Amino acid sequence: MVNNISDIEEDRSVVLRQLYRVQEELEYVYLHGGLGGKGEELDIKISKLKEEKQKVLIQLRYVNYCLALQEKEIKKSRDSVFGKLSNIIFSLNKKSKKRQSAKNKVEEDIKLILLSNYFDDEWYLEQYPDVKASGINPAEHYLQHGSKEGRKPSQLFDGEWYLEAYPDERG
């Protein structure tokens, strides 16, 4: 089998030239065959040309088959590469959007906590020196860890009491 498309196309071109040559010879014999009284000789020549034409047509079909296989492989390879690449990009884009959306949600929640009358960032850092030592924003710490650990956001609010009083608020 032929290795690449350019080889296949070159073979195809050679086979087509052979086919045209055989076809022209056949036409010549048919048009000029009756002249000179060489009937039997012409019949043999016509028969040989028809056989050659049939062989060339078979070669052409094979070359076309090879070309189609090669094109299919290239398409499959291209689809595979582009498909994988586009899937990776789509996946990364989707993950990035999810991360960005989650980040935006966290930022909004932090903003709400900081603007709330029930969160005192200075008091929180005084009460929880580990948070102060970590350098994390106190509202972010409360949102991500402190509320789950039962830490109070300020002197004015007790999250445990609130969740006992309003059990529907527990997630």
C-alpha positions as a printed NumPy array, in Angstrom:
array([[  0.   ,   0.   ,   0.   ],
       [  1.136,   3.542,  -0.682],
       [  2.402,   5.534,   2.279],
       [  1.116,   9.053,   1.841],
       [ -1.358,  11.137,  -0.083],
       [  1.173,  12.684,  -2.48 ],
       [  2.362,   9.182,  -3.498],
       [ -1.237,   8.056,  -3.913],
       [ -2.116,  11.118,  -5.982],
       [  0.967,  10.589,  -8.149],
       [  0.001,   6.925,  -8.705],
       [ -3.524,   8.022,  -9.498],
       [ -2.244,  10.485, -12.077],
       [ -0.073,   7.785, -13.728],
       [ -2.984,   5.35 , -13.843],
       [ -5.295,   7.984, -15.335],
       [ -2.704,   8.783, -18.036],
       [ -2.482,   5.05 , -18.824],
       [ -6.253,   4.841, -19.01 ],
       [ -6.453,   7.814, -21.402],
       [ -3.702,   6.316, -23.611],
       [ -5.499,   2.972, -23.79 ],
       [ -8.803,   4.702, -24.497],
       [ -7.241,   6.749, -27.316],
       [ -5.692,   3.622, -28.855],
       [ -9.043,   1.86 , -28.684],
       [-10.773,   4.77 , -30.355],
       [ -8.092,   4.888, -33.039],
       [ -8.437,   1.167, -33.738],
       [-12.241,   1.452, -33.902],
       [-12.105,   4.479, -36.183],
       [ -9.348,   3.229, -38.44 ],
       [ -9.704,  -0.518, -37.946],
       [-11.693,  -1.28 , -41.051],
       [ -8.952,   0.048, -43.279],
       [ -6.341,  -2.31 , -44.706],
       [ -8.289,  -5.564, -44.209],
       [ -6.492,  -6.582, -41.012],
       [ -9.643,  -7.706, -39.204],
       [ -8.235, -10.574, -37.163],
       [ -5.129,  -8.595, -36.21 ],
       [ -7.299,  -5.642, -35.183],
       [ -9.589,  -7.873, -33.123],
       [ -6.544,  -9.148, -31.216],
       [ -5.272,  -5.585, -30.718],
       [ -8.726,  -4.446, -29.544],
       [ -8.965,  -7.386, -27.164],
       [ -5.512,  -6.622, -25.705],
       [ -6.362,  -2.946, -25.336],
       [ -9.628,  -3.799, -23.578],
       [ -7.75 ,  -6.088, -21.178],
       [ -5.186,  -3.363, -20.537],
       [ -7.987,  -0.87 , -20.009],
       [ -9.626,  -3.226, -17.491],
       [ -6.324,  -3.627, -15.62 ],
       [ -5.83 ,   0.136, -15.536],
       [ -9.372,   0.631, -14.247],
       [ -8.691,  -1.906, -11.491],
       [ -5.464,  -0.043, -10.613],
       [ -7.394,   3.218, -10.579],
       [-10.   ,   1.787,  -8.225],
       [ -7.225,   0.562,  -5.934],
       [ -5.44 ,   3.916,  -5.981],
       [ -8.74 ,   5.7  ,  -5.281],
       [ -9.331,   3.28 ,  -2.415],
       [ -5.86 ,   4.023,  -0.984],
       [ -6.484,   7.746,  -1.331],
       [ -9.82 ,   7.457,   0.46 ],
       [ -8.198,   5.447,   3.281],
       [ -5.426,   8.008,   3.649],
       [ -7.895,  10.897,   3.68 ],
       [ -9.987,   9.051,   6.257],
       [ -6.906,   8.535,   8.465],
       [ -5.968,  12.195,   8.146],
       [ -9.501,  13.286,   9.008],
       [ -9.603,  10.876,  11.939],
       [ -6.229,  12.087,  13.149],
       [ -7.206,  15.736,  12.697],
       [-10.567,  15.167,  14.375],
       [ -8.841,  13.297,  17.156],
       [ -6.248,  16.014,  17.736],
       [ -8.684,  18.891,  17.332],
       [-11.365,  16.994,  19.206],
       [ -9.092,  16.281,  22.131],
       [ -7.736,  19.806,  22.089],
       [-11.179,  21.381,  21.918],
       [-12.423,  19.041,  24.683],
       [ -9.481,  20.058,  26.852],
       [-10.074,  23.745,  26.155],
       [-13.816,  23.367,  26.729],
       [-13.197,  21.496,  29.975],
       [-10.673,  24.052,  31.195],
       [-12.991,  26.885,  30.235],
       [-15.88 ,  25.218,  32.047],
       [-13.744,  24.6  ,  35.142],
       [-12.447,  28.142,  34.993],
       [-15.988,  29.5  ,  34.801],
       [-17.041,  27.291,  37.728],
       [-14.012,  28.427,  39.73 ],
       [-14.68 ,  32.038,  38.805],
       [-18.338,  31.636,  39.709],
       [-17.428,  30.005,  43.03 ],
       [-14.82 ,  32.695,  43.65 ],
       [-17.373,  35.406,  42.891],
       [-19.844,  33.734,  45.272],
       [-17.234,  33.585,  48.042],
       [-16.306,  37.225,  47.425],
       [-19.971,  38.241,  47.581],
       [-20.439,  36.29 ,  50.819],
       [-17.312,  37.865,  52.315],
       [-18.614,  41.289,  51.328],
       [-21.956,  40.55 ,  53.031],
       [-20.17 ,  39.374,  56.193],
       [-17.939,  42.456,  56.294],
       [-20.902,  44.789,  55.805],
       [-22.955,  42.981,  58.414],
       [-23.501,  44.463,  61.864],
       [-22.965,  40.976,  63.257],
       [-19.328,  40.591,  62.228],
       [-16.493,  42.436,  63.922],
       [-13.189,  41.685,  62.205],
       [-11.041,  43.303,  64.942],
       [-12.848,  41.388,  67.71 ],
       [-12.603,  38.161,  65.669],
       [ -8.807,  38.515,  65.302],
       [ -8.434,  39.293,  69.05 ],
       [-10.489,  36.246,  70.029],
       [ -8.792,  33.883,  67.572],
       [ -5.04 ,  34.552,  67.453],
       [ -4.514,  31.561,  65.124],
       [ -6.533,  33.395,  62.46 ],
       [ -4.499,  36.558,  63.032],
       [ -1.243,  34.559,  62.746],
       [ -2.386,  32.922,  59.5  ],
       [ -2.825,  36.3  ,  57.804],
       [ -6.125,  35.253,  56.235],
       [ -8.92 ,  37.793,  55.978],
       [-11.068,  37.289,  59.118],
       [-14.367,  37.363,  57.181],
       [-13.023,  34.796,  54.703],
       [-11.848,  32.593,  57.584],
       [-15.234,  32.837,  59.289],
       [-17.029,  31.96 ,  56.035],
       [-14.81 ,  29.005,  55.157],
       [-13.886,  27.659,  58.589],
       [-15.005,  29.647,  61.628],
       [-18.754,  29.195,  61.253],
       [-18.304,  25.418,  60.86 ],
       [-16.005,  25.336,  63.884],
       [-18.583,  27.149,  65.995],
       [-16.573,  30.373,  66.284],
       [-18.488,  33.572,  67.013],
       [-18.295,  36.377,  64.418],
       [-18.666,  39.067,  67.083],
       [-19.831,  39.72 ,  70.65 ],
       [-23.292,  40.439,  69.287],
       [-23.912,  37.152,  67.484],
       [-23.77 ,  33.507,  68.53 ],
       [-24.065,  31.248,  65.492],
       [-24.741,  28.105,  67.547],
       [-27.635,  29.745,  69.382],
       [-29.01 ,  31.086,  66.094],
       [-28.972,  27.636,  64.459],
       [-30.677,  26.088,  67.492],
       [-33.333,  28.815,  67.438],
       [-33.784,  28.564,  63.651],
       [-33.083,  24.951,  62.643],
       [-34.353,  25.595,  59.1  ],
       [-31.222,  27.705,  58.516],
       [-28.929,  24.734,  59.111],
       [-27.575,  23.541,  55.696]])
